[in-house]
């Protein structure tokens, strides 16, 4: 049976998506905000929505994974959206450096 037909796959996708959206929203909420009325709610929704979409697409893209979620190899893309969700407010070069560091940690280098 295809993993896309599995109810558990979609439950896991939704769980990861919700977690990613929440983390991105937390990051966006704390950027240059001094009070509740200063929050750019459209911007927060945009950042969180994009992070959720990337999470779902990443889950679908990694169709080669086994039941325990591993493929036996760790790639740059494996850690990219995880790092970006945590660091939505960093510059592109800071994000890239953090992605490379996370990849090195996962590979044990």
C-alpha positions as CSV (number, residue, x, y, z in Angstrom):
1,X,0.0,0.0,0.0
2,X,1.2,3.5,-0.8
3,X,2.2,5.6,2.2
4,X,-0.1,8.3,0.8
5,X,-3.1,6.0,1.5
6,X,-2.1,5.6,5.1
7,X,-4.1,7.5,7.6
8,X,-1.1,7.6,10.0
9,X,1.0,9.3,7.3
10,X,-1.5,12.2,7.0
11,X,-1.9,12.4,10.8
12,X,1.9,12.8,11.1
13,X,2.0,15.3,8.2
14,X,-0.7,17.4,10.0
15,X,1.1,17.1,13.3
16,X,4.4,18.3,11.8
17,X,2.6,21.1,9.9
18,X,0.9,22.4,13.0
19,X,4.1,22.4,15.0
20,X,6.0,24.2,12.2
21,X,3.3,26.8,11.8
22,X,3.3,27.5,15.6
23,X,7.1,27.8,15.7
24,X,7.1,30.1,12.7
25,X,4.4,32.3,14.2
26,X,6.3,32.5,17.5
27,X,9.3,33.7,15.6
28,X,7.4,36.2,13.6
29,X,5.5,37.5,16.6
30,X,8.6,38.5,18.4
31,X,10.2,40.5,15.6
32,X,10.3,44.2,16.4
33,X,7.2,44.1,18.5
34,X,6.8,46.1,21.7
35,X,3.1,45.5,22.2
36,X,0.0,43.6,21.1
37,X,-1.2,46.4,18.9
38,X,2.2,46.6,17.1
39,X,1.9,43.1,15.6
40,X,1.6,42.8,11.8
41,X,-0.9,39.9,11.9
42,X,-0.9,39.6,8.1
43,X,2.9,39.2,8.1
44,X,2.7,36.6,10.9
45,X,0.0,34.7,9.0
46,X,2.1,34.8,5.8
47,X,5.3,33.5,7.4
48,X,3.5,30.8,9.4
49,X,1.4,29.7,6.3
50,X,4.5,29.5,4.1
51,X,6.3,27.4,6.8
52,X,3.3,25.1,7.0
53,X,3.2,24.7,3.3
54,X,6.9,23.9,3.1
55,X,6.4,21.3,5.9
56,X,3.6,19.5,4.1
57,X,5.5,19.5,0.8
58,X,8.6,18.2,2.5
59,X,6.6,15.4,4.1
60,X,5.2,14.4,0.7
61,X,8.6,14.7,-1.0
62,X,10.3,12.3,1.3
63,X,8.3,9.3,0.1
64,X,11.3,7.0,0.3
65,X,11.3,6.9,4.0
66,X,10.7,3.7,6.0
67,X,8.2,3.3,8.7
68,X,10.6,4.6,11.4
69,X,11.1,7.7,9.3
70,X,14.7,7.1,8.2
71,X,16.3,6.6,4.8
72,X,19.7,5.7,6.1
73,X,21.2,9.0,4.8
74,X,20.9,12.6,6.0
75,X,20.8,15.3,3.4
76,X,20.9,19.1,3.4
77,X,17.1,19.2,2.6
78,X,16.4,16.9,5.6
79,X,17.4,19.7,8.0
80,X,16.6,22.8,6.0
81,X,12.9,23.4,6.8
82,X,13.5,22.4,10.4
83,X,16.2,25.1,10.8
84,X,14.3,27.7,8.8
85,X,11.2,27.2,11.0
86,X,13.3,28.0,14.1
87,X,15.1,30.9,12.5
88,X,12.6,32.8,10.3
89,X,14.1,36.1,11.4
90,X,17.7,35.4,10.5
91,X,19.4,36.7,7.3
92,X,19.8,34.3,4.5
93,X,23.6,33.9,5.2
94,X,22.8,33.2,8.9
95,X,20.2,30.6,7.9
96,X,22.6,28.9,5.5
97,X,25.3,28.8,8.2
98,X,22.8,27.3,10.7
99,X,21.6,24.7,8.1
100,X,25.2,23.6,7.4
101,X,26.0,23.3,11.1
102,X,22.8,21.3,11.7
103,X,23.7,19.0,8.8
104,X,27.2,18.5,10.2
105,X,25.8,17.6,13.6
106,X,23.4,15.1,12.1
107,X,26.1,13.5,10.0
108,X,28.4,13.4,13.0
109,X,31.1,15.6,11.5
